[in-house]
Structures are given as structure tokens and as C-alpha cells.
Amino acid sequence: MNGKLLDVRDLRVEFATAGAVVPAVAGVSFSVAPGETLVIVGESGSGKSVTSLAIMGLVPRPPGRIAGGQIMFRSRDGQVRDLARTDRRTMQQLRGAEIAMIFQEPMSALNPVYTIGAQISETLLLHEKLSRRAARAKSIEMLTLLGIPDPARRYDAYPHQLSGGMRQRAMIAMALSCRPSLLIADEPTTALDVTVQAQILDLIRRLQAELGMAVVFITHNLGVAAEIADRILVMYAGQAVETGSARAIFQNTRMPYTAGLLHSVPRLGWDRDAAPLQAIPGNVPNLADLPPGCAFGPRCTHMQPSVCGVAQTLEICGPDHAVRCALWREIGP
């Protein structure tokens, strides 16, 4: 794996429905090095969250299944495992201890009938084999680290007694309690106001630096990606459509879909009357009935049926930069 912590190769995830088999993730590849932040960007339905669930071994079966590819992960003992084919018991040992996840909506992810402290301590009891007293002390320490006021009292609070920002911090405390090597954050700031969002992003960056962990951050907002990304993977209709360093993606955008996402983000000093935001026309396609050729073609202003009607592959378009678009040379940055 050449120093990589996580190496996903041609990952394919399918869901069986009454009418068809839906390819939610169709041949996605990427890697993450220790201490690196990879941001996966795309609209809802692009396959971002399913990719993260596949890494965690949480794709619901049935109706879902990993139909192909590899998810190679290097654990602390130096052993490299294919998580796509790892048995359930081993995944339970890795999940929480070496690979952790922050879910999108903490009110849904947290159990409403258990206190915040009990849910954080459970991870420590399972993986660190601590006594209940030691687990309580470590949990309160984590809540303190995350800037939660009066952590000893919050330890005994239930999820509904905390604000959205506090619940999200509690989720992060739970995820980081065992100091994992890899943190997956699935849109952890979507439901938060911009002030709390900035605090959460700063918190993740600070803890990443302290713990030396790799981060896979999932979002639909390229503005958020600009804040934290070392590298960016843009997904559309289950495929990677542009990937590269953050500098390459922002300064040398080659994929019309990526450009559309960039143009839809308000900028400082933006005058909505003088320059309205440029929304991407149309809707995300039905994954069970994708158009021939480029999946983004029907929504693309550069569409040329004779060229774009043929299936495309990722093509190198610069240093640490690849794009899935037949017209990238003509479109330019």
C-alpha cells in the first residue's frame, strides 16, 4: 500500500429493489495517507454516504451488498486487511477502535434512552477494557477536550437535553474516544448554523493534528472542502468524476459538474441582485436508469452527443489530477 492507511480500489455497491439492481457506487477508487484529509463532495444521491458505510462495514444486507472491489486498510499492528471481505467479528474489533465515524444527524445516531456518558463509555469499555470508573473519567476528559461546558453534568444528560452543536460534539467525543487511525465524518456540519459549523471544523482540524489521524470528510459543500481538504474526490451518480489535490480542483477545475458546484457557493461580498448564483440545471439521474455515456450529460451546458454519448473513464489531466470528461481539454480551467 506504499504508506497508505486506506486504499479503496474499484469499489462497487449495489442495492436490490423491486424493479432493478441499483448501482449506488460504481467503481470508485481513492486512497488516504496517515494525517491526510480527503474530502468527498457531491449532491445527495451521488454515493458519498454509501461509500463511507461500505468502509465501515455498515451497508445493510439485504438489500445492499458490496458487489466488487477492495477496501484495503492498514491496522495498527501493521496487518493489511480487505474490509470488503473481513468477517463480522473482526470488523467489530476495528470499528470504533481504529476506524470511527461521525454520522450526519446526531439526534438519529444517538440512542435517546441512554445518557451521553453511557454511550461514550460503551466504546471505552468494549475496546479499551477500562473499568466503569476509568471509562467515566476518560469520557468526561473527552467532553472537556471538545469544549463542552460542565462536562461532568453533561455526562449524565440525555441527547434531547443538549443543543444540536452539543450533540454533534458528543458524537465526535464518542468517535475519538479510542483515538482511531481513520475518522469518517459524514456531513457532520449540515444541520448546524455557520458559527457552530466553523467551530466543529476547527475542532476536527485541531484533533487531527493532535492525534495524527486521517480524515475522510463527506460534504455537498465545496466551501467546506476549501477549509479542510488536502485532496478532493468529486462524485456524481455513483462515480468519481474529478479527483486531485485541493489546489488542482479549485484552481484548475476541469469537470463541468465540479464547476457547477463551485459556482453555486456564495462568496464574501456576493451581490445576489447583480450576480445570482448559478444553479446546476436538472436533477440527479435515476441510478437504475442512467443515460448512455456521461451521466452528467443531460445537465451539462457543454454537452456534445457525438462525444459525450460514450462512457468515459478517469483521465489524467495534470499533476495529481484526473477527470471523467471527454471535453476537459476544450473546456479548460
Beta strands, then each sheet from edge to edge (+ up, - down):
strand 1: 6-16
strand 2: 21-32
strand 3: 37-41
strand 4: 64-74
strand 5: 80-82
strand 6: 99-102
strand 7: 182-186
strand 8: 214-219
strand 9: 231-236
strand 10: 239-245
strand 11: 315-318
strand 12: 321-323
sheet 1: 2+ 1- 4+ 5-
sheet 2: 6+ 7+ 8+ 3+ 9+ 10- 12+ 11-
end
